[in-house]
């Protein structure tokens, strides 16, 4: 959620960019390359909330975007389990 985002500060990703206004809220796939460019001359403040859900993980696995638990290394699987 954009808390403070002056014109000239944009969130960029391969398919485009979002010039958010304060109060705007968006969701995106964090595995997609992304960046923020701030040419506004003012500080940009954003609130970032990460939500993990089984439904989203299943969707990503179907799309081949993330490995299944069988494809993960033992270390990755342990980390996945410890953060759930």
ROMAR-518534 format. One line per 10 residues: number of its first residue (from 0); their letters; for each residue x, y, z of C-alpha. Coordinates in nm, 3 decimals, m for minus. Layout:
NUM> A> X,Y,Z; ... .
***
This chain:
0> XXXXXXXXXX> 0.000,0.000,0.000; 0.137,0.338,m0.096; 0.154,0.564,0.210; 0.349,0.845,0.046; 0.419,0.833,m0.327; 0.476,1.158,m0.516; 0.451,1.180,m0.896; 0.773,1.041,m1.041; 0.791,0.742,m0.806; 0.687,0.425,m0.990 .
10> XXXXXXXXXX> 0.681,0.052,m0.922; 0.817,m0.128,m1.231; 0.785,m0.486,m1.353; 0.824,m0.654,m1.697; 0.464,m0.588,m1.809; 0.452,m0.222,m1.709; 0.459,0.011,m1.414; 0.232,0.144,m1.140; 0.248,0.512,m1.046; 0.065,0.458,m0.715 .
20> XXXXXXXXXX> m0.119,0.731,m0.528; m0.131,0.734,m0.146; m0.386,0.477,m0.033; m0.355,0.261,m0.345; m0.319,m0.108,m0.268; m0.193,m0.373,m0.514; m0.088,m0.736,m0.506; 0.181,m0.894,m0.718; 0.388,m1.206,m0.760; 0.715,m1.133,m0.578 .
30> XXXXXXXXXX> 0.900,m1.391,m0.791; 0.866,m1.160,m1.094; 1.159,m0.919,m1.132; 1.052,m0.577,m1.007; 1.192,m0.246,m0.888; 1.095,0.099,m0.767; 1.230,0.413,m0.930; 1.183,0.737,m0.742; 1.256,1.048,m0.946; 1.013,1.261,m0.743 .
40> XXXXXXXXXX> 1.265,1.428,m0.514; 1.052,1.319,m0.216; 1.070,1.016,0.008; 0.848,0.725,m0.091; 0.681,0.520,0.185; 0.505,0.189,0.130; 0.353,m0.076,0.354; 0.434,m0.426,0.231; 0.239,m0.728,0.355; 0.337,m1.080,0.248 .
50> XXXXXXXXXX> 0.057,m1.334,0.254; 0.126,m1.700,0.199; m0.159,m1.933,0.129; m0.193,m2.292,0.018; m0.423,m2.187,m0.268; m0.167,m1.942,m0.407; 0.115,m2.194,m0.372; m0.092,m2.459,m0.553; m0.165,m2.213,m0.835; 0.204,m2.128,m0.868 .
60> XXXXXXXXXX> 0.299,m2.496,m0.875; 0.042,m2.563,m1.150; 0.195,m2.280,m1.352; 0.543,m2.431,m1.302; 0.660,m2.116,m1.125; 0.768,m2.275,m0.798; 0.893,m2.623,m0.723; 0.679,m2.881,m0.552; 0.805,m3.015,m0.220; 0.939,m3.318,m0.411 .
70> XXXXXXXXXX> 1.150,m3.088,m0.629; 1.291,m2.888,m0.336; 1.616,m2.969,m0.167; 1.589,m3.098,0.190; 1.709,m2.759,0.320; 1.445,m2.568,0.116; 1.170,m2.806,0.228; 1.271,m2.758,0.593; 1.262,m2.377,0.552; 0.923,m2.400,0.379 .
80> XXXX> 0.783,m2.605,0.666; 0.930,m2.384,0.938; 0.773,m2.068,0.793; 0.426,m2.213,0.734 .
***
